[in-house]
Amino acid sequence: MPWLVVPAAGQGRRMGADRPKQYLSLGGAPVLARTLERLHLAFPRARLCLCLDPEDSRFDPAWVPFADWRRVAGGAERVDSVANALEAIAGHAADGEPVLVHDVARPCVTVDDLRRLHAAVVEDAVGALLAAPVADTMKRDDGAGRVRGTESRAGLWHALTPQGFAYGLLRRALAEAAQCGVAVTDEASAVEALGMAPRLVSARRDNLKITHPEDLPLAELILAAQADATSIDPEPR
């Protein structure tokens, strides 16, 4: 089973809400609880590192369905939270063990995509990430709110999560990026900075990241549609 790292220390200010987005209600439960529930359906025996603001008073441990989990102090940025989680499990995780990092604000990821990603990470030494090919026409702006040009979408992908890498590789990638001042927007970018090319695992487009106010009702619709369309099977034995 993989290690799961879920950064959940952000404030989500773009939502314009009275609380961080991970604590907004989604179908009667906090977004955080929905995300952990989906991860648990795919990997019920996984080990979880949940990265929270040290002063977070909204969190309820009852929302965590995993038997083996730990609370880790979140950092100023997402990458800092992930680095803290990797440090917290040093001595427990072997270098070759897979670590999947997933955004707390992506509660709609499907069990099938989660398991396909895990399989790809296990068999690929460089690691892998869920991603979706760009379908829209892409425009480059001129810095003043007008179109400067149209970009080819050939070969472009939306990077999603989870993103998965061997523990030792990911820890080295983040450490070297920090030492060299490399901007890390996701785990894959840190591994890319080492000169490696993670595998793209084509994923469903409904793996929505809740970022703006209109995303919350959309996520509710997606979860309802997923529940109607398929039954979620337990982990195969």
NORKASUL-V460112 format. One line per field, one symbol per residue. ss: DSSP state (H for helix, E for strand, C for the rest). A space follows every 50 residues. Layout:
BEGIN
ss: ???
END
This chain:
BEGIN
ss: CCEEEEECCCCCHHHCCCCCHHHCEECCEEHHHHHHHHHHHHCCCCEEEE EECCCCCCCCHHHCCCCEEEEEECCCCHHHHHHHHHHHCECCECCCCEEE ECCCCCCCCCHHHHHHHHHHHHHCCCCEEEEEECCCCEEEECCCCCEEEE ECCCCCEEEEEEEEEEHHHHHHHHHHHHHHCCCCCCHHHHHHCCCCCCEE EECCCCCCCCCCHHHHHHHHHHHHHHHHHCCCCCCCC
END
